[in-house]
Amino acid sequence: MAMIFCNTLYSSSPSLSPLTSFRTKPSRFSKKLRARVQFRSMEDHDDHLRLKFMEFPYVTATRKQLMVDLMSTLEDRLQSQLLPCNLPPEARSFKNPNGSAEASIHIRSGQKSSPIDFVIGSWIHCTIPNVVSLNITSISAFLNSSTKAPNFVVELIQSSPTSLVLILDLPHRKDLVLNPDYLKEYYQDTNLDSHRQSLLKLPEINPYVSPSLFVRSAFSPAASMLKIDVEEEGTLEEILRDHVSPAAKEVLGVWLERCAVEEEEKRVMGVEEKLELERRDKSFRKKSIEEDLDLQFPRLFGEEVSSRVIHAIKEAFGVL
């Protein structure tokens, strides 16, 4: 944009032709103007990458609307607490060399004064030989060690037009046996398990058991880890629209009201408790990357692309 601006300026003013033999010292105004143009160019590029992420291009309209609504609600409610996404462009939107896998990632860190550590959203699409394309959409919000409140996660995994896995939870960050008040405050008093119970009343929905012991240990007892199997695509859309979407929005609402804006006095912790929380958070994030991205990304995107993207994600997660 700066080059276009300069060329336009030169062509419209003969006295400013680049062929002029004398040089003038750049004015203070021109430096400010150039900086403003460059900043505007960066903003435009950031908007383009955010729009790319918010497209969720490979999923149905119902699923896309759910993800857009959740991400928009998160960003709108936390706007004053969030910094712009600072991932490098090559880690925000990328694909493998043959184009069979594509992904977009959007991460916004929290302000230093905020309990928000970062918010991350992503979509991954890949075509697997002899299998219907795999589509994963997810949104998570992580808190920092200034609060012990749970995080938020919603993830939808689909490898068939008639089957989908849902993970919806406020993952705990304290031992629930040693801290029964934590269990009561965030899970019993919020009636969080009611969403899982309501969804399981539908005949098309059954519990989903992850093959990963780590994944199963990371989620709360109230987590909705469910598998939806239908005979027709239209039925899946109806379940997403009429049941999954309201549940996901209500769980996010609980997190925003009870966790993300927790009262200051509730956030007071001792030094040792805070250090333990920091160790747990860092260990969880590091293990999550090892169990998921380190194993899957090289197979989907190749070593070069995955190495670049995973490094950027580790930096954002604070686990380099």
C-alpha positions as CSV (number, residue, x, y, z in Angstrom):
1,M,0.0,0.0,0.0
2,A,2.9,2.4,0.8
3,M,4.4,1.8,-2.7
4,I,1.1,2.5,-4.4
5,F,0.6,5.6,-2.3
6,C,4.0,6.9,-3.3
7,N,3.6,6.1,-7.0
8,T,0.3,7.9,-7.0
9,L,1.7,10.9,-5.3
10,Y,4.6,11.1,-7.8
11,S,2.4,10.7,-10.9
12,S,0.0,13.4,-9.8
13,S,2.6,16.0,-9.0
14,P,5.3,16.8,-11.6
15,S,7.3,18.7,-9.1
16,L,7.7,15.6,-7.0
17,S,8.9,13.4,-9.9
18,P,11.4,10.7,-8.7
19,L,13.7,11.9,-11.6
20,T,14.2,15.3,-9.9
21,S,17.9,15.9,-9.4
22,F,17.8,17.5,-6.0
23,R,17.0,15.8,-2.7
24,T,15.0,17.3,0.1
25,K,15.0,16.2,3.7
26,P,11.9,14.2,4.5
27,S,9.5,16.3,6.6
28,R,8.3,15.2,10.0
29,F,4.8,15.1,8.5
30,S,5.9,12.7,5.7
31,K,7.4,10.3,8.3
32,K,4.2,10.3,10.3
33,L,2.2,9.8,7.2
34,R,4.3,6.9,6.0
35,A,4.1,5.3,9.4
36,R,0.3,5.7,9.4
37,V,0.1,4.1,5.9
38,Q,2.2,1.2,7.0
39,F,0.1,0.7,10.2
40,R,-3.1,0.8,8.1
41,S,-1.7,-1.8,5.8
42,M,-1.0,-4.1,8.8
43,E,-4.5,-3.5,10.1
44,D,-6.0,-4.4,6.7
45,H,-3.9,-7.6,6.5
46,D,-4.9,-8.6,10.1
47,D,-8.6,-8.0,9.2
48,H,-8.2,-10.2,6.1
49,L,-6.6,-13.1,8.1
50,R,-9.3,-12.8,10.8
51,L,-12.0,-12.9,8.1
52,K,-10.3,-16.0,6.6
53,F,-10.5,-17.7,10.0
54,M,-14.1,-16.7,10.5
55,E,-15.1,-18.2,7.1
56,F,-15.1,-21.8,8.5
57,P,-15.3,-22.7,4.8
58,Y,-15.6,-26.5,4.9
59,V,-18.5,-27.0,7.3
60,T,-22.2,-26.6,7.0
61,A,-24.0,-23.2,7.4
62,T,-25.4,-24.3,10.8
63,R,-22.1,-25.3,12.2
64,K,-20.4,-22.2,10.8
65,Q,-23.0,-20.0,12.4
66,L,-22.4,-21.6,15.8
67,M,-18.6,-21.1,15.6
68,V,-19.0,-17.5,14.4
69,D,-21.5,-16.7,17.2
70,L,-19.3,-18.2,19.9
71,M,-16.1,-16.5,18.7
72,S,-17.9,-13.2,18.2
73,T,-19.4,-13.4,21.7
74,L,-16.0,-14.2,23.2
75,E,-14.2,-11.3,21.5
76,D,-17.0,-8.8,22.0
77,R,-17.3,-9.5,25.7
78,L,-13.6,-9.6,26.3
79,Q,-12.6,-7.0,23.8
80,S,-11.0,-4.6,26.3
81,Q,-9.0,-7.4,27.8
82,L,-7.6,-8.8,24.6
83,L,-4.6,-7.9,22.4
84,P,-4.6,-8.2,18.6
85,C,-3.6,-11.5,17.2
86,N,0.2,-11.5,16.8
87,L,0.8,-14.8,15.2
88,P,2.9,-14.5,12.0
89,P,0.7,-14.7,8.8
90,E,2.2,-18.0,7.8
91,A,1.0,-19.6,11.0
92,R,-2.5,-18.1,10.8
93,S,-3.5,-19.5,7.4
94,F,-1.7,-22.4,5.8
95,K,-2.0,-25.6,3.8
96,N,0.2,-28.5,2.7
97,P,2.1,-28.6,-0.6
98,N,-0.5,-30.6,-2.5
99,G,-3.5,-28.7,-1.1
100,S,-5.2,-31.7,0.6
101,A,-5.0,-30.1,4.0
102,E,-5.7,-26.5,5.0
103,A,-6.1,-24.7,8.4
104,S,-6.6,-21.4,10.0
105,I,-5.7,-20.3,13.5
106,H,-6.6,-17.2,15.4
107,I,-5.0,-16.5,18.8
108,R,-5.4,-13.4,21.0
109,S,-3.5,-13.0,24.2
110,G,-4.9,-11.2,27.2
111,Q,-3.8,-7.8,28.6
112,K,-1.4,-8.1,31.5
113,S,-4.0,-6.8,33.9
114,S,-6.6,-9.3,32.7
115,P,-7.2,-12.9,34.0
116,I,-7.4,-14.0,30.3
117,D,-4.2,-15.7,29.2
118,F,-5.3,-16.2,25.6
119,V,-8.3,-17.1,23.4
120,I,-7.7,-19.5,20.5
121,G,-9.9,-20.5,17.6
122,S,-9.1,-22.8,14.7
123,W,-10.4,-24.9,11.8
124,I,-8.7,-27.8,10.1
125,H,-9.8,-29.5,6.9
126,C,-8.1,-32.4,5.2
127,T,-9.0,-35.0,2.6
128,I,-8.0,-38.5,3.6
129,P,-7.7,-41.2,1.0
130,N,-10.7,-43.6,1.1
131,V,-12.3,-41.5,3.8
132,V,-14.7,-38.6,3.7
133,S,-12.9,-35.3,4.5
134,L,-12.1,-34.5,8.1
135,N,-13.2,-31.2,9.5
136,I,-12.3,-30.0,13.0
137,T,-13.5,-26.6,14.4
138,S,-12.6,-25.5,17.9
139,I,-12.6,-22.6,20.2
140,S,-10.9,-22.4,23.6
141,A,-10.3,-19.7,26.2
142,F,-7.4,-20.1,28.8
143,L,-7.1,-18.2,32.0
144,N,-3.8,-17.2,33.7
145,S,-2.6,-17.9,37.2
146,S,-4.3,-14.8,38.7
147,T,-7.4,-17.0,38.9
148,K,-8.0,-20.7,39.5
149,A,-11.3,-20.7,37.6
150,P,-11.8,-23.3,34.8
151,N,-11.0,-22.7,31.1
152,F,-13.5,-23.1,28.3
153,V,-13.5,-25.4,25.3
154,V,-15.8,-26.4,22.5
155,E,-14.7,-28.7,19.7
156,L,-16.5,-30.4,16.8
157,I,-14.9,-33.2,14.9
158,Q,-16.5,-34.6,11.8
159,S,-15.3,-37.3,9.3
160,S,-18.7,-38.2,7.9
161,P,-21.8,-36.3,6.8
162,T,-23.8,-38.3,9.3
163,S,-21.5,-38.5,12.3
164,L,-19.9,-35.9,14.6
165,V,-18.0,-35.8,17.9
166,L,-18.7,-32.9,20.3
167,I,-16.5,-31.8,23.2
168,L,-18.0,-29.1,25.4
169,D,-16.6,-28.3,28.8
170,L,-15.1,-26.0,31.4
171,P,-11.9,-28.0,32.1
172,H,-10.9,-27.9,35.7
173,R,-7.6,-26.5,36.9
174,K,-7.7,-27.8,40.5
175,D,-7.9,-31.3,41.9
176,L,-11.6,-31.8,42.4
177,V,-11.2,-34.4,45.2
178,L,-8.9,-32.1,47.2
179,N,-11.0,-29.0,46.4
180,P,-14.7,-29.9,46.8
181,D,-15.7,-26.3,47.0
182,Y,-14.2,-25.8,43.5
183,L,-16.5,-28.7,42.3
184,K,-19.5,-27.1,43.9
185,E,-18.9,-23.6,42.7
186,Y,-18.1,-24.2,39.1
187,Y,-20.0,-27.4,38.3
188,Q,-22.8,-28.1,40.8
189,D,-24.0,-24.6,41.5
190,T,-23.9,-23.8,37.7
191,N,-25.8,-27.0,36.9
192,L,-23.2,-27.6,34.2
193,D,-24.0,-31.3,33.9
194,S,-27.6,-30.6,32.8
195,H,-26.4,-29.9,29.3
196,R,-24.8,-33.3,28.9
197,Q,-27.8,-35.0,30.4
198,S,-30.2,-33.2,28.1
199,L,-28.2,-34.0,25.0
200,L,-28.0,-37.7,26.0
201,K,-31.8,-37.9,26.0
202,L,-31.7,-37.7,22.2
203,P,-31.5,-41.2,20.7
204,E,-28.9,-40.1,18.1
205,I,-26.4,-39.1,20.8
206,N,-24.2,-41.4,22.9
207,P,-21.2,-40.8,25.2
208,Y,-17.8,-40.5,23.4
209,V,-14.8,-42.1,24.9
210,S,-11.5,-40.7,23.7
211,P,-8.7,-43.3,23.0
212,S,-6.3,-40.9,24.8
213,L,-6.1,-41.3,28.6
214,F,-4.6,-37.8,28.8
215,V,-7.6,-36.3,27.0
216,R,-10.0,-38.1,29.3
217,S,-8.2,-37.0,32.4
218,A,-8.1,-33.3,31.3
219,F,-11.9,-32.8,31.2
220,S,-14.3,-32.3,34.0
221,P,-17.0,-34.8,35.2
222,A,-19.6,-32.5,33.7
223,A,-18.0,-32.5,30.2
224,S,-20.2,-33.2,27.2
225,M,-18.0,-35.7,25.3
226,L,-20.6,-37.0,22.9
227,K,-20.9,-38.8,19.5
228,I,-23.8,-37.9,17.3
229,D,-24.8,-40.5,14.7
230,V,-27.7,-40.0,12.3
231,E,-29.1,-41.5,9.1
232,E,-29.6,-38.3,7.2
233,E,-27.5,-35.1,7.1
234,G,-30.6,-33.0,7.7
235,T,-31.1,-34.6,11.1
236,L,-27.5,-33.7,12.1
237,E,-28.2,-30.1,11.1
238,E,-31.3,-30.0,13.2
239,I,-29.5,-31.4,16.3
240,L,-26.7,-28.9,15.9
241,R,-29.2,-26.0,15.5
242,D,-31.8,-27.0,18.1
243,H,-29.7,-28.7,20.8
244,V,-25.9,-28.4,20.5
245,S,-25.9,-24.7,19.7
246,P,-28.1,-23.6,22.7
247,A,-26.0,-25.8,25.0
248,A,-22.7,-24.4,23.8
249,K,-23.9,-20.8,24.1
250,E,-25.2,-21.5,27.6
251,V,-21.9,-23.1,28.7
252,L,-19.9,-20.1,27.3
253,G,-22.3,-17.8,29.1
254,V,-21.5,-19.6,32.4
255,W,-17.8,-19.2,31.7
256,L,-18.0,-15.5,30.9
257,E,-20.1,-14.7,34.0
258,R,-18.5,-17.0,36.5
259,C,-14.9,-17.5,35.4
260,A,-13.7,-14.8,33.0
261,V,-14.9,-11.9,35.2
262,E,-14.4,-13.4,38.6
263,E,-14.5,-11.0,41.5
264,E,-11.1,-9.8,42.7
265,E,-11.5,-11.2,46.2
266,K,-12.1,-14.7,44.8
267,R,-8.9,-14.5,42.8
268,V,-6.7,-14.0,45.8
269,M,-4.3,-17.0,46.1
270,G,-1.2,-17.8,48.1
271,V,2.2,-17.9,46.5
272,E,2.6,-21.6,46.5
273,E,-1.0,-22.2,45.2
274,K,-0.3,-19.8,42.3
275,L,3.0,-21.5,41.5
276,E,1.3,-24.9,41.5
277,L,-1.4,-23.5,39.1
278,E,1.3,-22.1,36.8
279,R,3.1,-25.5,36.7
280,R,-0.2,-27.3,36.0
281,D,-1.2,-25.0,33.2
282,K,2.2,-25.1,31.6
283,S,2.3,-28.9,31.8
284,F,-1.2,-29.3,30.4
285,R,-0.5,-27.0,27.4
286,K,2.8,-28.7,26.7
287,K,1.3,-32.1,26.9
288,S,-1.7,-31.1,24.7
289,I,0.7,-30.0,21.9
290,E,2.8,-33.2,22.2
291,E,-0.3,-35.4,22.1
292,D,-2.1,-33.6,19.3
293,L,-0.1,-31.2,17.1
294,D,3.3,-32.9,17.3
295,L,1.8,-36.1,16.2
296,Q,-0.8,-35.0,13.7
297,F,0.5,-31.9,12.0
298,P,3.5,-33.4,10.3
299,R,1.3,-36.0,8.7
300,L,-1.2,-33.5,7.5
301,F,1.0,-30.5,6.5
302,G,4.5,-31.9,6.2
303,E,7.5,-31.2,8.3
304,E,8.3,-27.6,7.1
305,V,4.9,-26.2,7.5
306,S,4.1,-28.0,10.7
307,S,7.4,-27.0,12.3
308,R,6.8,-23.3,11.6
309,V,3.2,-23.4,12.8
310,I,3.8,-25.4,16.0
311,H,6.7,-23.1,17.0
312,A,4.4,-20.1,16.7
313,I,1.7,-21.9,18.8
314,K,4.2,-22.9,21.5
315,E,5.4,-19.3,21.7
316,A,1.8,-18.1,22.1
317,F,1.1,-20.9,24.7
318,G,4.3,-19.9,26.6
319,V,5.8,-23.4,26.4
320,L,8.9,-22.9,24.2
